[in-house]
Amino acid sequence: MNLLRSKKEYYPVYWVDNFLTNDEIEKIKTYAKTLTLQDAKVGGQEENEKKEFTLDYHIKDPNIGVVPRKRITDIKWFTLNENTNWLFKKIIDEIIDVNGKNFDLQLKFVEDLQFSEYTEEKRGFYTKHRDCGSKKSLDNYVDIRKLSFTIQLTDENEYEGGELIFHLDKEEKKAPKSKGTIVFFESDILHEVTSVTKGVRHSLVSWVQGPNLR
């Protein structure tokens, strides 16, 4: 039995070009039109914490004044059903392959898929954050997000800004923006999406959970 695996090469950010075809992307966008659009909340934010927008898209909180938002994104949720079964299967097959080749994580299940829309009108963005939260949180006591992924659904020439940037120690790494690319990364990596300054950026995002180490 091989208890310790030695990796000759390991990439904290790993992507696969042309994961989805143009036809598959159009199928996803067509299905997304049937779903309800929501204003994305940052993890842990309760519904009663949602505050009024000011013109510069900050939050007006009557208790502490105007504070910056961490995120401006419109989202829709893809659950597993007869319309999305093909997509979940394709993604899970890719997770198994990529995890075996690169990450070697103990994984259990994929969360629902988040269809994200960043618009020029709202100057959509997501500030620096990690996807997994604290390992000591009761929410993560049994399972925790270990592997995150995002799929690029918009041609990079159709918008400006909207860069997915990873902060790896003292190095910044930009994710590829080519349409159809799927990008994997460990969920505790600090990352951000910069403001979209022109056009609209669509992506499909989710997280894979596995046993927490306590």
C-alpha distance (Angstrom), angle and dihedral (degrees) to the residues before:
residue distance angle dihedral
M1 . . .
N2 3.80 . .
L3 3.81 103.9 .
L4 3.79 98.9 169.9
R5 3.75 118.3 46.5
S6 3.80 116.9 -152.3
K7 3.80 113.7 -151.9
K8 3.75 118.2 -156.1
E9 3.79 89.6 -166.4
Y10 3.78 131.0 19.0
Y11 3.80 127.9 177.7
P12 3.83 119.5 -163.8
V13 3.83 86.9 -159.0
Y14 3.79 115.0 41.5
W15 3.79 126.8 175.9
V16 3.78 139.6 -175.4
D17 3.80 118.5 -150.8
N18 3.81 121.6 -137.1
F19 3.79 93.3 12.2
L20 3.80 90.2 150.9
T21 3.79 126.2 36.0
N22 3.80 123.1 -133.9
D23 3.80 89.7 -106.8
E24 3.81 91.5 52.9
I25 3.80 91.0 48.8
E26 3.80 91.3 51.3
K27 3.81 88.7 50.0
I28 3.82 89.0 53.7
K29 3.80 93.3 48.2
T30 3.81 91.9 47.6
Y31 3.79 90.9 52.7
A32 3.82 91.2 45.9
K33 3.82 89.4 60.0
T34 3.81 88.9 66.2
L35 3.82 92.9 57.3
T36 3.81 131.7 83.2
L37 3.80 116.6 -100.3
Q38 3.82 117.0 -130.0
D39 3.78 135.3 -171.9
A40 3.81 104.2 -115.4
K41 3.80 118.7 -117.6
V42 3.77 125.1 -154.9
G43 3.81 115.0 -113.9
G44 3.80 112.4 -77.9
Q45 3.81 95.0 19.4
E46 3.79 111.4 132.6
E47 3.79 122.7 -143.6
N48 3.81 91.7 -112.1
E49 3.82 89.4 57.9
K50 3.79 91.2 66.5
K51 3.81 107.1 112.4
E52 3.77 138.2 -167.7
F53 3.81 118.9 -80.3
T54 3.78 121.8 -120.9
L55 3.80 120.0 -151.0
D56 3.80 92.4 -93.9
Y57 3.81 89.9 54.0
H58 3.78 96.6 -108.3
I59 3.78 122.7 130.7
K60 3.80 122.0 -100.0
D61 3.80 107.1 -145.8
P62 3.83 113.8 -176.2
N63 3.81 90.4 -148.9
I64 3.81 100.8 51.7
G65 3.80 106.5 12.0
V66 3.79 125.9 -122.8
V67 3.80 116.0 -9.3
P68 3.81 131.2 177.6
R69 3.77 118.6 -99.5
K70 3.79 118.7 -124.3
R71 3.76 94.1 -147.1
I72 3.80 143.0 14.8
T73 3.78 109.6 -171.2
D74 3.79 134.3 133.7
I75 3.80 112.3 -140.5
K76 3.79 143.7 -175.2
W77 3.80 126.5 -165.0
F78 3.80 125.3 -126.6
T79 3.80 112.1 -156.9
L80 3.80 124.7 -172.7
N81 3.82 108.6 -85.6
E82 3.79 140.9 126.4
N83 3.81 90.7 -72.2
T84 3.79 96.3 50.6
N85 3.81 103.2 31.6
W86 3.82 92.0 99.4
L87 3.80 91.2 52.0
F88 3.80 95.9 48.3
K89 3.81 90.4 47.7
K90 3.79 92.2 50.7
I91 3.81 92.0 48.0
I92 3.81 94.2 46.3
D93 3.80 91.5 50.1
E94 3.81 88.8 52.7
I95 3.81 92.4 47.2
I96 3.80 90.9 53.8
D97 3.80 91.5 49.3
V98 3.82 96.9 44.9
N99 3.80 94.0 42.6
G100 3.80 90.2 53.5
K101 3.80 92.6 47.6
N102 3.78 99.6 43.6
F103 3.81 123.7 -2.9
D104 3.82 104.3 38.3
L105 3.82 92.8 -162.0
Q106 3.80 127.5 158.8
L107 3.80 102.5 -114.9
K108 3.82 133.1 -179.1
F109 3.81 114.4 174.5
V110 3.80 146.7 -4.6
E111 3.79 120.5 -121.7
D112 3.81 123.4 -133.9
L113 3.80 114.2 -69.8
Q114 3.80 118.6 -104.3
F115 3.81 116.4 -144.2
S116 3.82 103.7 -154.6
E117 3.80 129.3 -162.0
Y118 3.82 122.1 -166.6
T119 3.81 112.1 -174.4
E120 3.79 136.6 -164.0
E121 3.82 89.0 -134.9
K122 3.83 92.4 62.1
R123 3.81 94.7 27.7
G124 3.79 86.5 -126.8
F125 3.79 117.4 -145.8
Y126 3.81 144.5 148.8
T127 3.81 118.8 -141.5
K128 3.80 124.5 -136.4
H129 3.79 111.5 -58.3
R130 3.79 146.4 141.2
D131 3.79 121.7 -122.1
C132 3.79 99.8 -143.3
G133 3.80 104.9 58.4
S134 3.79 121.1 -154.5
K135 3.80 119.1 -23.0
K136 3.81 87.5 -143.0
S137 3.81 94.7 56.2
L138 3.80 116.4 113.9
D139 3.82 87.6 -129.8
N140 3.80 88.4 63.1
Y141 3.80 98.0 38.2
V142 3.81 96.1 112.1
D143 3.81 104.3 19.4
I144 3.79 132.3 12.6
R145 3.79 136.3 -173.0
K146 3.79 107.6 -91.7
L147 3.79 106.9 162.2
S148 3.80 126.3 35.6
F149 3.78 128.3 -170.4
T150 3.78 139.6 -176.3
I151 3.79 130.1 -166.5
Q152 3.79 120.1 -151.2
L153 3.83 110.0 -130.4
T154 3.82 100.7 172.1
D155 3.79 129.9 69.7
E156 3.79 108.1 -109.2
N157 3.83 90.6 -128.5
E158 3.79 92.1 60.8
Y159 3.80 96.5 69.1
E160 3.80 142.8 24.2
G161 3.79 127.8 -137.1
G162 3.78 115.7 9.5
E163 3.79 93.3 119.4
L164 3.79 116.6 171.9
I165 3.80 103.3 -141.0
F166 3.80 127.1 -173.2
H167 3.79 121.1 -155.6
L168 3.79 107.3 -147.4
D169 3.79 110.5 179.3
K170 3.82 101.8 -61.5
E171 3.80 94.4 -20.2
E172 3.80 128.6 92.5
K173 3.78 117.8 -150.5
K174 3.81 124.3 -170.5
A175 3.78 118.1 -146.3
P176 3.81 117.7 -126.9
K177 3.80 114.1 -95.9
S178 3.79 100.1 -156.1
K179 3.79 113.5 133.0
G180 3.80 114.8 -101.4
T181 3.82 95.3 20.8
I182 3.81 118.6 136.3
V183 3.82 116.5 -151.2
F184 3.82 121.9 -161.0
F185 3.80 125.9 -165.4
E186 3.78 138.5 160.6
S187 3.79 109.4 -90.9
D188 3.82 95.8 -125.5
I189 3.82 92.6 62.4
L190 3.81 113.1 112.3
H191 3.81 109.9 -119.7
E192 3.81 143.2 156.6
V193 3.80 143.6 -168.9
T194 3.80 113.3 -131.9
S195 3.81 122.2 -137.3
V196 3.78 118.1 -74.9
T197 3.80 105.7 -125.5
K198 3.80 99.1 178.6
G199 3.79 133.5 23.2
V200 3.80 127.4 -11.7
R201 3.80 129.7 -62.1
H202 3.81 120.4 -153.8
S203 3.78 125.7 -170.3
L204 3.78 140.0 163.2
V205 3.79 114.8 -131.9
S206 3.80 136.5 -178.4
W207 3.79 145.2 148.5
V208 3.79 135.9 -127.3
Q209 3.79 117.3 -140.8
G210 3.77 130.2 -152.3
P211 3.82 140.1 165.2
N212 3.78 115.2 -51.1
L213 3.79 120.6 -125.2
R214 3.80 109.5 -131.3
